[in-house]
Amino acid sequence: MDPLWKLISGQFAGWRMGEWFYDAKGVNRGFFRGDVLYALNGEYLADVHEGEWLGRQRNRKLPSAKGRESRGSVRSVPRAHRSGRPSKVYIDPEI
């Protein structure tokens, strides 16, 4: 499990387990295609930066990916928040 934080606020966002994304509570919220995160319904959520930051480009329009069924939940212990990184191009994802 690889921890992920929101790029701007530094809030702990959740975990990447292979191609799956689990939020801070351990609930399966999405999946990855490369370094792009999609919600389970196929909607674009964010991009992964430097392997540990999630940021959503303000004006990025990606086609929806094919939706997937939830993989359930996993046991999760949230990590501490970090200092965010200011950006004019990215915003925090709605997770």
C-alpha positions in Angstrom: 0.0 0.0 0.0 1.4 3.4 -1.0 0.1 6.4 0.8 -1.1 9.5 -1.1 -1.6 13.1 -0.1 -3.6 16.0 -1.7 -1.2 18.2 -3.5 -2.4 21.7 -2.4 -3.6 21.1 1.1 -1.3 18.3 2.1 -4.2 16.3 3.6 -3.9 12.6 3.6 -6.0 11.3 0.8 -5.7 7.5 1.0 -3.8 4.5 -0.4 -2.8 3.1 -3.7 -2.9 -0.7 -3.8 -1.9 -1.8 -7.3 -4.5 -0.3 -9.6 -7.0 0.4 -6.8 -7.5 3.6 -4.7 -8.8 3.4 -1.1 -9.6 6.6 0.9 -8.3 7.4 4.4 -11.1 5.3 5.9 -10.1 2.3 3.7 -13.1 2.5 1.4 -12.5 1.6 -2.3 -13.2 4.9 -4.2 -11.5 4.5 -7.5 -8.9 2.9 -9.8 -5.8 4.0 -11.6 -4.9 3.9 -15.3 -1.2 4.6 -15.2 -0.9 7.7 -13.1 -4.4 8.9 -13.6 -7.0 8.3 -10.9 -10.7 7.6 -11.8 -13.7 7.3 -9.6 -15.5 3.9 -9.7 -18.0 5.4 -12.1 -15.2 6.2 -14.5 -15.0 10.0 -13.8 -11.6 11.6 -13.8 -10.5 12.5 -10.3 -6.7 13.3 -10.3 -3.2 12.7 -11.5 -0.4 11.2 -9.4 2.7 13.4 -9.0 6.1 12.1 -7.8 4.4 8.9 -6.7 2.7 10.3 -3.6 0.7 13.5 -4.4 -2.8 13.7 -6.0 -3.7 16.8 -7.9 -6.5 17.6 -10.3 -5.7 19.9 -13.3 -8.1 22.8 -13.3 -9.0 22.6 -17.0 -8.1 19.0 -17.9 -10.9 17.2 -19.7 -10.4 13.5 -20.0 -12.9 11.0 -21.5 -14.5 8.9 -18.8 -13.0 5.5 -18.3 -15.2 2.4 -18.1 -16.6 2.2 -14.6 -15.7 -0.7 -12.2 -17.4 -2.3 -9.2 -16.1 -1.6 -5.7 -13.6 -4.0 -4.2 -14.9 -3.4 -0.7 -12.9 -1.9 2.1 -9.5 -2.5 3.6 -8.2 -1.9 7.1 -6.7 1.6 7.1 -4.8 3.8 9.6 -4.7 7.3 8.2 -1.4 9.1 7.9 -0.5 12.6 9.2 -1.1 15.5 6.9 1.8 17.2 5.2 2.6 20.7 4.0 1.0 21.2 0.6 2.5 22.7 -2.5 1.0 25.8 -4.0 0.0 25.6 -7.7 -1.9 27.7 -10.2 -2.5 24.7 -12.4 -3.7 22.1 -9.9 -6.4 21.9 -7.3 -7.1 19.2 -4.7 -9.3 16.4 -5.9 -12.8 15.9 -4.3 -12.2 12.6 -2.5 
